[in-house]
Amino acid sequence: MRRTILRLAVPLALLAGCGDTLDPVSLVTRPRVLGFELSVEGDAERTTPRTGETLNLRLPFAFPEEAQGIDFVGVACLGVDVGFGVPFCASEDSVIAPLVSRSVAPAFPEVSFTVPADFPEDAELLVIAAACVGGVVDPELFASALDISSPPAGGLVVCADDVGTGELLQSTIPVQRIPDDANLNPLPLVEVRLDGRVLPPDPGGVPGTACTDVPELPTFFSDSGDVDLVVESAPETFEDYFVLDADDQPLPVVEALQHALLITAGELEANFIFTEREDVREDTIYTLPLIEERPVAAEGSLERLWFSIRDERGGLRIESRAYCLLPGV
């Protein structure tokens, strides 16, 4: 049957299988998928495959605690553009390749497939998949995934035996038809500042564990209230491209970047911020956690921020930063 999926930011849509709470959207309280990272074989920064080329997909997650293994099952297919709503695979015969990966923590699932040389000019390239963190994908989930009908009355089951955290994923991937119309993944962030202090590259480690032995991490205190979180993009990351106007004439466009923000503790004023070529720096308010919300020992607690950075044509870059949270004084 065709599964109902909530459409989020392009190129990834998902429906949480379980574990949703009334916590802030940005707060990571369960494993959270961050998006499909795309790269063309032999041209790692390009996200738009040509026919006959191999596309690599990686599925990174954010974890509130220790990372877990992830079971990933799906298909790449010729999609049907429904005009309104979520595309779906045209038929069982339209499947290009099965996609299967079982990652062992801290690695993430990675799969590859080749876009057929005879892929139709007017067709959409579609990936439909399921991921189960800490368990295995229910083998029945894709048994009837290509049949177009209403979703089951009992709701969606992603993980077998209800063990693990499940996500159902859907992504339409642009195919490069014109040689000079390639899309590249966003460049690394220039800088991230919290309360005026530069957050260094993420040293790794498990959120919530002691951090006093990581001297490169800036320290902040719980119960300290609001501080500015500032993100700066590189001016050269914003690509020029063309879209067709109402008269099918090419219209020049400069892409913008959407930064989805996720955190292990505290609260954000905005879950998304946007940067542009003429405005490469953007900020929001980050509220440092209260001691009752995030109890912290004298050794401190490693806290993490994730930035899921998307352009407008399928590019994605995941970056993370960390700081050391100490008990308020």
C-alpha positions as CSV (number, residue, x, y, z in Angstrom):
1,M,0.0,0.0,0.0
2,R,1.1,3.6,-0.4
3,R,2.2,5.0,2.9
4,T,1.2,8.4,4.0
5,I,4.3,10.6,4.6
6,L,4.6,14.1,6.0
7,R,6.3,16.4,3.5
8,L,9.1,18.4,5.1
9,A,12.0,20.4,3.6
10,V,13.2,19.2,0.2
11,P,14.8,16.7,-0.5
12,L,13.8,14.6,2.6
13,A,10.4,13.9,4.0
14,L,9.7,11.6,6.9
15,L,7.2,10.4,9.3
16,A,8.4,9.5,12.8
17,G,7.6,5.9,13.7
18,C,7.6,6.4,17.4
19,G,8.9,8.5,20.3
20,D,7.4,11.9,19.6
21,T,6.9,14.1,22.7
22,L,5.8,17.6,23.5
23,D,9.5,18.6,23.8
24,P,10.7,21.5,21.6
25,V,11.1,20.5,18.0
26,S,14.8,21.3,18.1
27,L,15.5,19.2,21.2
28,V,17.0,15.8,20.4
29,T,15.4,13.3,22.8
30,R,15.4,10.3,20.5
31,P,17.5,9.4,17.4
32,R,16.7,11.9,14.7
33,V,17.4,11.5,11.0
34,L,19.2,14.6,9.5
35,G,18.6,14.0,5.8
36,F,20.0,12.2,2.7
37,E,23.6,13.3,2.0
38,L,24.1,12.9,-1.8
39,S,27.3,12.5,-3.8
40,V,28.0,11.4,-7.3
41,E,30.6,8.7,-7.7
42,G,33.8,10.4,-8.8
43,D,32.5,13.9,-8.1
44,A,31.9,13.9,-4.4
45,E,30.5,17.4,-4.0
46,R,28.0,17.1,-6.8
47,T,24.4,16.1,-5.9
48,T,22.8,15.9,-9.3
49,P,23.6,12.6,-11.1
50,R,23.5,12.3,-14.9
51,T,22.0,9.2,-16.5
52,G,24.5,6.4,-16.3
53,E,26.2,7.8,-13.2
54,T,26.3,6.2,-9.7
55,L,24.8,8.1,-6.8
56,N,25.9,7.6,-3.2
57,L,23.4,8.2,-0.4
58,R,24.4,8.5,3.3
59,L,21.8,8.8,6.1
60,P,23.2,10.6,9.2
61,F,21.4,10.7,12.5
62,A,21.6,12.8,15.6
63,F,21.7,10.9,18.9
64,P,20.8,12.2,22.4
65,E,23.1,9.6,24.0
66,E,25.3,6.7,22.7
67,A,25.0,6.1,18.9
68,Q,23.2,2.9,17.8
69,G,23.2,0.6,14.8
70,I,20.7,1.5,12.0
71,D,18.8,-0.9,9.7
72,F,18.0,0.8,6.4
73,V,15.8,-0.7,3.6
74,G,14.4,1.0,0.6
75,V,14.1,1.3,-3.2
76,A,15.1,3.8,-5.9
77,C,12.5,4.1,-8.5
78,L,10.9,6.1,-11.3
79,G,8.5,8.3,-9.4
80,V,5.1,9.6,-10.3
81,D,4.6,13.4,-9.9
82,V,1.1,13.7,-8.4
83,G,1.2,17.5,-8.6
84,F,-0.1,17.8,-5.1
85,G,1.1,15.6,-2.2
86,V,4.0,13.1,-2.1
87,P,5.3,11.3,-5.2
88,F,5.3,7.5,-5.3
89,C,6.9,4.7,-7.4
90,A,5.1,4.3,-10.7
91,S,5.0,0.5,-10.4
92,E,7.0,-2.5,-9.3
93,D,8.6,-2.5,-12.8
94,S,9.8,1.1,-12.2
95,V,12.2,0.1,-9.4
96,I,15.7,0.9,-10.3
97,A,17.5,-0.8,-7.4
98,P,16.9,-2.2,-3.9
99,L,18.7,-0.2,-1.2
100,V,19.8,-2.2,1.9
101,S,22.4,-1.2,4.6
102,R,23.0,-2.3,8.1
103,S,25.3,0.1,9.9
104,V,27.2,-0.5,13.1
105,A,27.6,2.5,15.4
106,P,29.1,5.1,15.0
107,A,28.8,4.6,11.2
108,F,25.7,5.6,9.3
109,P,23.8,3.7,6.5
110,E,25.3,4.2,3.1
111,V,23.9,2.9,-0.2
112,S,24.6,3.4,-3.9
113,F,22.7,2.9,-7.2
114,T,23.2,3.8,-10.8
115,V,20.7,6.0,-12.7
116,P,19.8,4.0,-15.9
117,A,21.1,5.4,-19.1
118,D,17.6,5.3,-20.5
119,F,16.0,7.1,-17.6
120,P,13.1,9.1,-19.1
121,E,13.6,12.8,-19.7
122,D,10.4,13.9,-17.9
123,A,10.6,11.4,-15.0
124,E,11.3,11.9,-11.3
125,L,14.0,9.9,-9.5
126,L,12.5,8.8,-6.2
127,V,13.8,7.1,-3.1
128,I,11.4,5.5,-0.6
129,A,13.0,3.9,2.4
130,A,12.7,3.0,6.1
131,A,15.2,3.2,8.9
132,C,15.1,1.5,12.3
133,V,17.5,2.6,15.0
134,G,18.3,-0.1,17.5
135,G,16.2,-2.7,15.8
136,V,15.4,-4.0,12.3
137,V,12.9,-2.8,9.7
138,D,9.7,-4.8,9.7
139,P,10.0,-7.1,6.7
140,E,6.3,-6.6,5.8
141,L,6.8,-2.8,5.5
142,F,7.9,-2.9,1.8
143,A,6.0,-6.0,0.8
144,S,3.2,-3.9,-0.5
145,A,4.8,-0.4,-0.6
146,L,4.2,0.1,-4.3
147,D,0.4,-0.6,-4.1
148,I,-1.5,2.7,-4.2
149,S,-4.2,2.6,-1.5
150,S,-5.0,4.2,1.9
151,P,-2.6,3.7,4.8
152,P,-3.5,1.0,7.4
153,A,-6.0,1.8,10.1
154,G,-3.6,0.7,12.8
155,G,-1.0,3.2,11.8
156,L,2.5,2.9,10.5
157,V,4.9,0.2,11.8
158,V,8.5,0.6,10.9
159,C,10.5,-1.5,13.4
160,A,9.8,-5.2,13.7
161,D,8.3,-6.3,17.1
162,D,8.2,-2.6,18.0
163,V,11.8,-2.6,19.0
164,G,13.8,0.6,18.1
165,T,13.0,4.0,16.7
166,G,11.6,4.0,13.2
167,E,11.5,6.6,10.4
168,L,9.8,6.3,6.9
169,L,11.7,8.4,4.4
170,Q,11.0,9.8,0.9
171,S,13.2,11.9,-1.3
172,T,12.9,13.2,-4.9
173,I,16.4,13.6,-6.3
174,P,17.0,16.0,-9.3
175,V,18.7,14.4,-12.3
176,Q,21.1,16.6,-14.2
177,R,19.8,17.1,-17.7
178,I,22.0,20.1,-18.8
179,P,25.8,19.9,-18.5
180,D,26.2,23.3,-16.7
181,D,23.2,22.8,-14.4
182,A,25.1,20.8,-11.7
183,N,24.2,21.3,-8.0
184,L,26.9,21.2,-5.4
185,N,26.6,20.5,-1.7
186,P,26.9,23.6,0.6
187,L,30.4,24.5,1.7
188,P,31.5,24.2,5.3
189,L,30.3,26.9,7.7
190,V,32.8,29.8,8.2
191,E,32.1,30.1,11.9
192,V,29.6,29.4,14.6
193,R,29.5,31.6,17.7
194,L,27.7,31.1,21.0
195,D,27.5,34.2,23.2
196,G,30.3,35.7,21.1
197,R,32.6,32.7,21.6
198,V,33.7,30.5,18.6
199,L,32.5,26.9,18.9
200,P,35.3,24.7,17.7
201,P,34.9,21.6,15.5
202,D,33.0,18.8,17.3
203,P,35.4,16.6,19.2
204,G,33.0,13.7,19.2
205,G,31.9,11.9,22.3
206,V,28.6,11.0,23.9
207,P,26.3,13.9,24.9
208,G,25.8,14.3,28.6
209,T,29.1,12.7,29.5
210,A,31.9,14.5,31.4
211,C,33.7,17.1,29.4
212,T,36.3,18.7,31.7
213,D,39.0,16.6,30.0
214,V,38.2,18.4,26.6
215,P,39.9,21.7,27.2
216,E,39.2,23.0,23.7
217,L,35.5,23.2,24.4
218,P,34.2,26.6,25.6
219,T,32.3,26.4,28.9
220,F,28.9,27.7,29.7
221,F,26.8,27.5,32.9
222,S,23.3,26.2,33.4
223,D,20.6,28.7,34.5
224,S,22.5,31.5,32.5
225,G,19.5,32.5,30.4
226,D,19.6,33.7,26.8
227,V,22.7,34.0,24.6
228,D,23.1,34.7,20.8
229,L,23.8,31.8,18.5
230,V,25.4,33.2,15.2
231,V,26.0,31.1,12.1
232,E,28.1,32.4,9.2
233,S,28.2,30.9,5.7
234,A,30.8,31.3,3.0
235,P,29.8,33.8,0.3
236,E,31.0,31.4,-2.5
237,T,28.6,28.7,-1.3
238,F,25.6,30.3,-2.9
239,E,25.2,29.1,-6.4
240,D,23.6,30.8,-9.4
241,Y,21.1,28.8,-11.4
242,F,18.0,29.2,-13.6
243,V,14.3,28.4,-13.2
244,L,11.6,28.8,-15.8
245,D,9.1,31.6,-15.4
246,A,5.4,31.4,-16.3
247,D,6.3,31.9,-20.0
248,D,9.0,29.1,-19.9
249,Q,11.8,31.7,-20.0
250,P,14.9,31.2,-17.9
251,L,15.0,33.3,-14.8
252,P,18.3,33.7,-12.9
253,V,18.2,32.8,-9.2
254,V,20.7,32.8,-6.4
255,E,20.1,29.9,-4.0
256,A,19.6,30.5,-0.3
257,L,20.6,28.1,2.5
258,Q,18.2,26.7,5.1
259,H,19.9,25.7,8.4
260,A,17.8,23.3,10.5
261,L,19.0,23.5,14.2
262,L,19.0,20.6,16.6
263,I,20.4,20.6,20.2
264,T,20.9,18.2,23.1
265,A,19.9,20.6,25.8
266,G,18.3,24.1,26.2
267,E,15.9,25.8,23.8
268,L,16.1,27.7,20.6
269,E,14.0,30.7,19.6
270,A,14.0,29.5,15.9
271,N,14.2,25.9,14.6
272,F,15.4,27.2,11.2
273,I,17.5,30.1,10.1
274,F,18.4,31.2,6.5
275,T,21.5,32.7,5.0
276,E,21.9,34.4,1.6
277,R,24.8,35.7,-0.5
278,E,24.0,39.2,0.6
279,D,23.4,38.2,4.2
280,V,25.8,35.4,5.1
281,R,25.4,35.8,8.8
282,E,22.3,35.0,10.7
283,D,21.4,34.5,14.4
284,T,18.9,33.3,16.8
285,I,18.5,33.1,20.6
286,Y,19.7,30.0,22.5
287,T,18.5,29.6,26.0
288,L,21.0,27.7,28.1
289,P,19.4,24.8,30.0
290,L,18.0,25.0,33.5
291,I,19.7,22.8,36.0
292,E,16.4,20.9,36.6
293,E,16.1,20.2,32.9
294,R,19.7,19.1,32.4
295,P,21.3,18.0,35.7
296,V,25.0,18.5,35.5
297,A,27.8,17.2,37.7
298,A,30.9,19.2,38.6
299,E,32.8,17.4,35.8
300,G,30.4,19.1,33.3
301,S,28.3,17.8,30.5
302,L,29.2,17.6,26.8
303,E,26.4,19.2,24.8
304,R,26.0,19.2,21.0
305,L,24.4,21.4,18.3
306,W,23.7,20.0,14.8
307,F,23.3,22.2,11.7
308,S,21.5,20.5,8.8
309,I,22.3,22.8,5.9
310,R,20.2,22.5,2.8
311,D,20.3,24.4,-0.5
312,E,17.3,24.5,-2.8
313,R,18.2,21.6,-5.2
314,G,19.1,18.6,-3.1
315,G,22.4,19.7,-1.5
316,L,23.0,18.9,2.1
317,R,25.8,19.4,4.6
318,I,25.7,18.2,8.2
319,E,27.9,20.0,10.7
320,S,28.0,19.8,14.5
321,R,29.6,21.8,17.3
322,A,29.9,21.2,21.0
323,Y,30.4,23.0,24.3
324,C,30.8,22.1,27.9
325,L,27.9,22.8,30.3
326,L,28.9,23.3,33.9
327,P,26.5,23.6,36.9
328,G,25.3,27.2,37.5
329,V,27.0,29.2,40.2
